């Protein structure tokens, strides 16, 4: 017998992609956001168009259900999110994703696949920087995988109804 668990909470988490480069990653993240009732925020410039066929294919037919906001710059994003708690995902953080206590409505920012988040942003927000523990055999894990790991750890912490 197959058991299928559905998330019944509206978790209201926010996923922020800073200058994403690879369309299929963003498409997979968009699909993940629909699956978890999370809001996707994208900060331009992007390495692709939102009309990209690879982006659309990765997100399948879920685009109409996606809560998406696109910003022209990091400053534009922070004007809208100045009162929010934001965690910055980076391989350079001393704190892991398991060291934090997440709350409904938290925001998680991820950098581009090729450059990550700006160094000055990480320095200014060091106490809210988090990393996903890995072995020394890799520099980092795929962006879509990273978003999944972080988001589901937050969902695990706040609890979900079966």
C-alpha positions as a Markdown table, in Angstrom:
| # | Residue | x | y | z |
|---|---|---|---|---|
| 1 | Unk | 0.0 | 0.0 | 0.0 |
| 2 | Unk | 1.4 | 3.4 | -1.0 |
| 3 | Unk | 1.1 | 6.2 | 1.5 |
| 4 | Unk | 1.0 | 9.7 | 0.2 |
| 5 | Unk | 1.3 | 12.6 | 2.6 |
| 6 | Unk | 0.0 | 16.0 | 1.6 |
| 7 | Unk | 1.1 | 19.3 | 3.1 |
| 8 | Unk | -2.0 | 20.9 | 4.5 |
| 9 | Unk | -0.4 | 23.9 | 6.0 |
| 10 | Unk | 0.1 | 27.1 | 4.1 |
| 11 | Unk | 3.7 | 27.4 | 5.2 |
| 12 | Unk | 4.2 | 30.8 | 3.6 |
| 13 | Unk | 8.0 | 30.4 | 3.3 |
| 14 | Unk | 9.8 | 32.6 | 0.8 |
| 15 | Unk | 12.5 | 31.4 | -1.5 |
| 16 | Unk | 14.7 | 34.0 | -3.1 |
| 17 | Unk | 17.0 | 33.3 | -6.1 |
| 18 | Unk | 19.6 | 36.0 | -6.7 |
| 19 | Unk | 20.6 | 36.1 | -10.3 |
| 20 | Unk | 19.9 | 32.5 | -11.3 |
| 21 | Unk | 21.8 | 31.2 | -14.3 |
| 22 | Unk | 20.4 | 27.7 | -15.2 |
| 23 | Unk | 16.7 | 27.5 | -16.4 |
| 24 | Unk | 16.0 | 23.9 | -15.3 |
| 25 | Unk | 17.1 | 24.7 | -11.7 |
| 26 | Unk | 14.7 | 27.6 | -11.5 |
| 27 | Unk | 11.9 | 25.5 | -13.1 |
| 28 | Unk | 12.5 | 22.7 | -10.5 |
| 29 | Unk | 12.5 | 25.3 | -7.7 |
| 30 | Unk | 9.3 | 26.8 | -9.0 |
| 31 | Unk | 7.6 | 23.4 | -8.9 |
| 32 | Unk | 8.9 | 22.9 | -5.4 |
| 33 | Unk | 7.4 | 26.2 | -4.3 |
| 34 | Unk | 4.0 | 25.2 | -5.7 |
| 35 | Unk | 4.3 | 21.8 | -3.9 |
| 36 | Unk | 5.1 | 23.6 | -0.5 |
| 37 | Unk | 2.9 | 26.7 | -0.8 |
| 38 | Unk | 6.0 | 28.8 | -0.8 |
| 39 | Unk | 6.5 | 32.1 | -2.6 |
| 40 | Unk | 9.3 | 32.4 | -5.2 |
| 41 | Unk | 11.2 | 35.6 | -5.6 |
| 42 | Unk | 13.7 | 36.1 | -8.4 |
| 43 | Unk | 16.2 | 39.0 | -8.4 |
| 44 | Unk | 17.4 | 40.1 | -11.9 |
| 45 | Unk | 19.4 | 39.8 | -14.0 |
| 46 | Unk | 18.7 | 36.2 | -14.8 |
| 47 | Unk | 20.8 | 34.0 | -17.2 |
| 48 | Unk | 17.6 | 33.2 | -19.2 |
| 49 | Unk | 14.1 | 34.4 | -20.0 |
| 50 | Unk | 11.0 | 33.4 | -18.1 |
| 51 | Unk | 9.8 | 32.1 | -21.5 |
| 52 | Unk | 12.7 | 29.7 | -21.7 |
| 53 | Unk | 11.4 | 26.2 | -22.8 |
| 54 | Unk | 13.8 | 24.4 | -20.4 |
| 55 | Unk | 12.5 | 26.5 | -17.5 |
| 56 | Unk | 8.9 | 25.8 | -18.5 |
| 57 | Unk | 9.6 | 22.0 | -19.0 |
| 58 | Unk | 11.2 | 21.7 | -15.5 |
| 59 | Unk | 8.2 | 23.5 | -13.9 |
| 60 | Unk | 5.8 | 21.3 | -15.9 |
| 61 | Unk | 2.2 | 22.6 | -15.8 |
| 62 | Unk | 2.4 | 24.2 | -12.4 |
| 63 | Unk | 3.4 | 27.7 | -13.5 |
| 64 | Unk | -0.2 | 29.0 | -13.2 |
| 65 | Unk | -0.2 | 28.0 | -9.5 |
| 66 | Unk | 3.2 | 29.7 | -8.7 |
| 67 | Unk | 3.3 | 32.7 | -6.5 |
| 68 | Unk | 6.2 | 34.6 | -8.2 |
| 69 | Unk | 7.6 | 38.1 | -7.8 |
| 70 | Unk | 10.5 | 39.3 | -9.9 |
| 71 | Unk | 12.7 | 42.2 | -8.8 |
| 72 | Unk | 15.0 | 44.4 | -10.9 |
| 73 | Unk | 17.7 | 44.6 | -8.2 |
| 74 | Unk | 18.8 | 43.5 | -4.8 |
| 75 | Unk | 17.9 | 46.9 | -3.5 |
| 76 | Unk | 14.4 | 46.6 | -4.9 |
| 77 | Unk | 14.0 | 43.2 | -3.1 |
| 78 | Unk | 15.2 | 44.6 | 0.3 |
| 79 | Unk | 12.8 | 47.6 | 0.0 |
| 80 | Unk | 9.9 | 45.0 | 0.0 |
| 81 | Unk | 11.5 | 42.7 | 2.6 |
| 82 | Unk | 13.1 | 45.0 | 5.1 |
| 83 | Unk | 11.0 | 43.7 | 8.0 |
| 84 | Unk | 11.5 | 39.9 | 7.2 |
| 85 | Unk | 13.9 | 37.4 | 8.7 |
| 86 | Unk | 16.2 | 36.3 | 5.9 |
| 87 | Unk | 18.6 | 33.4 | 5.9 |
| 88 | Unk | 21.4 | 33.4 | 3.4 |
| 89 | Unk | 22.5 | 30.0 | 2.0 |
| 90 | Unk | 26.3 | 29.8 | 1.4 |
| 91 | Unk | 29.1 | 27.4 | 1.6 |
| 92 | Unk | 31.0 | 30.0 | 3.6 |
| 93 | Unk | 28.8 | 30.0 | 6.7 |
| 94 | Unk | 29.9 | 28.5 | 10.0 |
| 95 | Unk | 26.3 | 27.8 | 11.0 |
| 96 | Unk | 24.5 | 24.8 | 9.4 |
| 97 | Unk | 20.8 | 24.6 | 8.4 |
| 98 | Unk | 20.3 | 22.5 | 11.5 |
| 99 | Unk | 21.7 | 25.1 | 13.9 |
| 100 | Unk | 18.8 | 27.6 | 13.3 |
| 101 | Unk | 15.2 | 27.6 | 14.5 |
| 102 | Unk | 12.9 | 28.5 | 11.7 |
| 103 | Unk | 9.5 | 30.1 | 11.8 |
| 104 | Unk | 6.6 | 30.4 | 9.4 |
| 105 | Unk | 7.2 | 33.2 | 7.0 |
| 106 | Unk | 11.0 | 32.9 | 7.0 |
| 107 | Unk | 12.9 | 33.8 | 3.9 |
| 108 | Unk | 15.8 | 31.8 | 2.4 |
| 109 | Unk | 18.1 | 33.5 | -0.2 |
| 110 | Unk | 20.2 | 31.5 | -2.6 |
| 111 | Unk | 22.9 | 32.8 | -5.0 |
| 112 | Unk | 23.5 | 32.1 | -8.6 |
| 113 | Unk | 24.8 | 28.7 | -9.6 |
| 114 | Unk | 28.1 | 30.2 | -10.8 |
| 115 | Unk | 28.8 | 33.0 | -8.3 |
| 116 | Unk | 26.7 | 32.5 | -5.2 |
| 117 | Unk | 25.7 | 35.5 | -3.1 |
| 118 | Unk | 27.7 | 38.7 | -3.0 |
| 119 | Unk | 30.5 | 38.6 | -0.4 |
| 120 | Unk | 29.5 | 41.9 | 1.2 |
| 121 | Unk | 25.9 | 40.7 | 1.6 |
| 122 | Unk | 27.2 | 37.6 | 3.5 |
| 123 | Unk | 29.5 | 39.7 | 5.7 |
| 124 | Unk | 26.7 | 42.1 | 6.6 |
| 125 | Unk | 24.4 | 39.2 | 7.5 |
| 126 | Unk | 26.9 | 36.7 | 8.8 |
| 127 | Unk | 24.7 | 35.7 | 11.8 |
| 128 | Unk | 21.9 | 34.6 | 9.4 |
| 129 | Unk | 24.2 | 32.7 | 7.0 |
| 130 | Unk | 23.6 | 29.0 | 6.8 |
| 131 | Unk | 25.2 | 26.1 | 5.0 |
| 132 | Unk | 24.3 | 22.6 | 4.1 |
| 133 | Unk | 26.9 | 20.2 | 5.5 |
| 134 | Unk | 28.7 | 18.2 | 2.8 |
| 135 | Unk | 32.0 | 16.3 | 2.5 |
| 136 | Unk | 35.1 | 17.9 | 1.2 |
| 137 | Unk | 34.6 | 16.0 | -2.0 |
| 138 | Unk | 32.4 | 18.7 | -3.5 |
| 139 | Unk | 32.3 | 22.5 | -3.5 |
| 140 | Unk | 28.5 | 22.6 | -3.2 |
| 141 | Unk | 25.4 | 20.8 | -4.2 |
| 142 | Unk | 23.0 | 21.7 | -7.0 |
| 143 | Unk | 20.9 | 24.8 | -6.5 |
| 144 | Unk | 17.5 | 23.1 | -6.8 |
| 145 | Unk | 18.7 | 20.4 | -4.4 |
| 146 | Unk | 19.9 | 23.0 | -2.0 |
| 147 | Unk | 16.6 | 24.8 | -2.0 |
| 148 | Unk | 14.8 | 21.5 | -1.4 |
| 149 | Unk | 17.0 | 20.5 | 1.6 |
| 150 | Unk | 16.7 | 23.9 | 3.3 |
| 151 | Unk | 13.0 | 24.3 | 2.6 |
| 152 | Unk | 12.1 | 20.8 | 3.9 |
| 153 | Unk | 14.2 | 21.3 | 7.0 |
| 154 | Unk | 12.2 | 24.5 | 7.7 |
| 155 | Unk | 9.0 | 22.6 | 7.1 |
| 156 | Unk | 10.1 | 19.8 | 9.4 |
| 157 | Unk | 10.9 | 22.3 | 12.2 |
| 158 | Unk | 7.6 | 24.1 | 12.0 |
| 159 | Unk | 5.6 | 20.8 | 11.7 |
| 160 | Unk | 3.2 | 19.7 | 9.1 |
| 161 | Unk | -0.2 | 17.9 | 9.2 |
| 162 | Unk | -0.5 | 14.5 | 7.6 |
